[in-house]
Amino acid sequence: IAVMPFTNGGSYGKDKEDFQALEKGLAGMLISELSQNPAARLVDREAIQKILDEQKLAKDGAVDAATAAKVGKLVGAKYMVLGTFTDFYGKFRIDARLVSVETSEILKVVRGDPKLEKREEVFHLVQSVAENLMKETKLPPLTEQQAKAVKARNVPTEALSYYSRALLYQDQGDKAKAADYFKKALDVFPEYTEAKEGLQKV
């Protein structure tokens, strides 16, 4: 499975760079959540970004199913995930489309749990999208123990915001700023594995 950067579906209430960072951050978070399933093999986020940059794709932010399938073929994925988010002054929504790389068709559209709609619940929203996608990709369900461990994870929204900024700067080649934001994420949430790994990388 490969996850494309998310698309901003028209958000209001924060600055442009915050939303730009979320395009990267939500994809990074979704990859982490899907990889909690040992049966899933996920394409590294940076591998996707490298292809998007090389092929000059997604410059305008919008990616259709055919473009996603093209990227999927280049990275050897079977499924591509295209996501959209809308943050309307703190009211948050996430939608994702599952695309077959082989046929370019959209197999399923899933959305985050509609009961979760606050910006503070972004992490659990991403988890609910991952759960729905796992069902659609016919991945075996998590064992009770694995599901408990996943549910127990709760990354604060502030840490997610810093993590998203770090990924944005990392993709722009600004390693010093990326490292700074990975550290900020860890200050808020010291057990943030993905931020630790990101910091080691940059």
C-alpha positions as CSV (number, residue, x, y, z in Angstrom):
1,I,0.0,0.0,0.0
2,A,1.3,3.5,-0.8
3,V,-0.2,6.7,0.6
4,M,-0.1,9.9,-1.4
5,P,0.2,13.3,0.3
6,F,-3.2,14.5,1.4
7,T,-5.2,17.2,-0.4
8,N,-6.6,20.2,1.4
9,G,-10.3,20.2,0.6
10,G,-10.7,23.9,1.4
11,S,-9.8,24.6,5.0
12,Y,-10.2,27.7,7.1
13,G,-9.1,28.9,10.5
14,K,-5.3,28.4,10.4
15,D,-2.4,29.7,8.2
16,K,-1.5,28.3,4.8
17,E,1.7,26.7,6.1
18,D,-0.2,24.7,8.8
19,F,-2.5,23.2,6.2
20,Q,0.4,22.6,3.8
21,A,2.2,20.7,6.6
22,L,-0.9,18.6,7.2
23,E,-0.8,17.4,3.6
24,K,2.4,15.6,4.6
25,G,1.6,14.9,8.2
26,L,-1.7,13.1,7.6
27,A,-0.1,10.8,5.0
28,G,2.8,10.1,7.4
29,M,0.3,9.3,10.2
30,L,-1.8,7.1,8.1
31,I,1.2,5.1,6.9
32,S,2.2,4.6,10.6
33,E,-1.3,3.4,11.5
34,L,-1.6,1.0,8.5
35,S,1.8,-0.4,9.3
36,Q,0.5,-1.5,12.8
37,N,-1.0,-4.4,10.8
38,P,1.9,-6.9,10.4
39,A,0.3,-8.2,7.2
40,A,0.5,-4.8,5.5
41,R,3.6,-3.8,3.5
42,L,3.8,0.0,3.1
43,V,5.8,2.1,0.7
44,D,8.0,4.6,2.5
45,R,6.5,8.2,2.4
46,E,9.8,9.6,1.1
47,A,9.9,7.2,-1.9
48,I,6.5,8.6,-3.0
49,Q,7.6,12.2,-2.5
50,K,10.8,11.5,-4.6
51,I,8.7,10.2,-7.5
52,L,6.2,13.1,-7.2
53,D,9.2,15.6,-7.4
54,E,11.0,13.7,-10.2
55,Q,7.9,13.4,-12.3
56,K,6.7,16.9,-11.5
57,L,3.4,15.4,-10.4
58,A,1.0,16.9,-7.9
59,K,2.4,20.4,-8.2
60,D,-1.1,21.9,-8.0
61,G,-1.9,19.5,-5.1
62,A,-4.6,17.6,-6.9
63,V,-3.9,14.0,-7.9
64,D,-6.4,11.8,-9.7
65,A,-6.8,8.0,-9.6
66,A,-4.8,7.5,-12.9
67,T,-1.9,9.6,-11.6
68,A,-1.9,7.7,-8.3
69,A,-1.9,4.4,-10.2
70,K,1.1,5.6,-12.3
71,V,3.0,6.4,-9.1
72,G,1.9,3.1,-7.6
73,K,3.4,1.1,-10.5
74,L,6.7,3.0,-10.1
75,V,6.9,2.0,-6.4
76,G,5.5,-1.5,-6.8
77,A,2.3,-0.9,-4.8
78,K,-0.9,-2.9,-5.3
79,Y,-3.1,-0.2,-3.7
80,M,-2.8,3.6,-3.5
81,V,-4.6,5.7,-1.0
82,L,-5.6,9.3,-1.9
83,G,-6.8,11.4,1.1
84,T,-8.6,14.7,1.5
85,F,-9.0,16.7,4.7
86,T,-11.0,19.7,5.6
87,D,-10.4,21.8,8.7
88,F,-13.2,24.3,9.0
89,Y,-12.2,26.4,12.0
90,G,-11.4,23.3,14.1
91,K,-14.1,21.0,12.7
92,F,-12.2,18.3,11.0
93,R,-13.0,15.7,8.4
94,I,-10.9,13.1,6.6
95,D,-11.9,11.2,3.5
96,A,-9.8,8.6,1.7
97,R,-10.1,6.8,-1.6
98,L,-8.6,3.4,-2.2
99,V,-7.3,3.0,-5.8
100,S,-6.3,-0.2,-7.6
101,V,-2.9,0.3,-9.2
102,E,-3.6,-2.4,-11.8
103,T,-6.9,-0.9,-13.1
104,S,-6.7,2.7,-11.8
105,E,-10.3,2.4,-10.5
106,I,-11.4,3.7,-7.2
107,L,-12.3,0.6,-5.2
108,K,-13.8,2.3,-2.2
109,V,-14.2,5.7,-0.5
110,V,-13.9,5.7,3.2
111,R,-14.2,8.5,5.7
112,G,-13.1,9.0,9.3
113,D,-15.5,8.3,12.1
114,P,-18.2,11.1,11.8
115,K,-18.5,11.2,15.6
116,L,-14.9,12.5,15.7
117,E,-15.0,16.0,14.3
118,K,-12.7,18.2,16.5
119,R,-9.2,19.2,15.5
120,E,-8.1,17.7,18.8
121,E,-9.3,14.3,17.7
122,V,-7.2,14.2,14.5
123,F,-5.1,11.2,15.6
124,H,-8.2,9.1,16.3
125,L,-9.7,10.2,13.0
126,V,-6.7,8.9,11.2
127,Q,-6.9,5.6,13.1
128,S,-10.5,5.2,12.1
129,V,-9.6,5.8,8.4
130,A,-6.8,3.2,8.7
131,E,-9.2,0.7,10.2
132,N,-11.7,1.2,7.4
133,L,-9.0,0.9,4.8
134,M,-7.7,-2.4,6.3
135,K,-11.1,-3.9,5.9
136,E,-11.2,-2.9,2.2
137,T,-7.7,-4.2,1.4
138,K,-8.8,-7.6,2.8
139,L,-5.9,-7.4,5.4
140,P,-6.4,-9.9,8.2
141,P,-7.9,-8.1,11.3
142,L,-5.5,-7.3,14.1
143,T,-5.4,-9.7,17.0
144,E,-7.1,-8.5,20.2
145,Q,-3.7,-7.7,21.7
146,Q,-2.6,-5.7,18.6
147,A,-5.9,-3.8,18.5
148,K,-5.6,-2.9,22.2
149,A,-2.1,-1.6,21.6
150,V,-3.3,0.5,18.6
151,K,-6.2,1.9,20.6
152,A,-3.9,2.8,23.5
153,R,-1.8,5.0,21.3
154,N,-2.9,8.6,21.4
155,V,-0.6,11.3,20.0
156,P,-1.6,14.8,21.0
157,T,-2.7,17.2,18.2
158,E,0.1,19.7,19.1
159,A,2.7,17.0,18.6
160,L,1.1,16.0,15.3
161,S,1.2,19.6,14.2
162,Y,4.9,19.8,14.9
163,Y,5.5,16.4,13.2
164,S,3.7,17.6,10.1
165,R,5.8,20.8,10.0
166,A,8.9,18.7,10.3
167,L,7.9,16.6,7.3
168,L,7.1,19.7,5.3
169,Y,10.6,21.1,5.9
170,Q,12.2,17.8,5.4
171,D,10.6,17.5,1.9
172,Q,11.8,21.1,1.2
173,G,15.4,20.0,2.0
174,D,15.6,22.2,5.2
175,K,17.0,19.6,7.6
176,A,17.8,22.0,10.4
177,K,14.2,23.3,10.6
178,A,12.9,19.7,10.2
179,A,15.1,18.6,13.1
180,D,13.9,21.5,15.2
181,Y,10.2,20.5,14.7
182,F,10.8,16.8,15.3
183,K,12.4,17.9,18.6
184,K,9.3,20.1,19.4
185,A,7.0,17.1,18.7
186,L,9.1,15.0,21.1
187,D,9.0,17.7,23.8
188,V,5.2,17.5,23.7
189,F,5.1,13.7,23.4
190,P,8.4,12.0,24.3
191,E,7.1,8.5,23.2
192,Y,6.5,9.7,19.7
193,T,8.3,6.9,17.7
194,E,7.8,8.4,14.3
195,A,9.2,11.8,15.4
196,K,12.3,10.0,16.9
197,E,12.9,8.1,13.6
198,G,12.4,11.3,11.6
199,L,14.9,13.1,13.8
200,Q,17.5,10.4,13.3
201,K,17.0,10.5,9.5
202,V,17.6,14.3,9.3
